[in-house]
């Protein structure tokens, strides 16, 4: 995580992929970063499902 990122040219997903928890010396901090990255991944998957859920709700409520 020592490389400098130009976030204006990368998507959030690309930036997240550059984070290497193994490079964090503090074990507690490394575990926290791993948990947060897993949570972000889970939330991204849920967000991708939202359009399908929304369409499903629209057709069911008719």
Secondary structure as the mmCIF struct_conf table of DSSP 4:
data_model
#
loop_
_struct_conf.conf_type_id
_struct_conf.id
_struct_conf.beg_label_comp_id
_struct_conf.beg_label_asym_id
_struct_conf.beg_label_seq_id
_struct_conf.end_label_comp_id
_struct_conf.end_label_asym_id
_struct_conf.end_label_seq_id
BEND BEND1 UNK A 3 UNK A 3
HELX_RH_3T_P HELX_RH_3T_P1 UNK A 7 UNK A 9
BEND BEND2 UNK A 10 UNK A 10
HELX_RH_AL_P HELX_RH_AL_P1 UNK A 12 UNK A 17
TURN_TY1_P TURN_TY1_P1 UNK A 18 UNK A 18
HELX_RH_3T_P HELX_RH_3T_P2 UNK A 21 UNK A 23
HELX_RH_AL_P HELX_RH_AL_P2 UNK A 27 UNK A 60
TURN_TY1_P TURN_TY1_P2 UNK A 61 UNK A 61
#
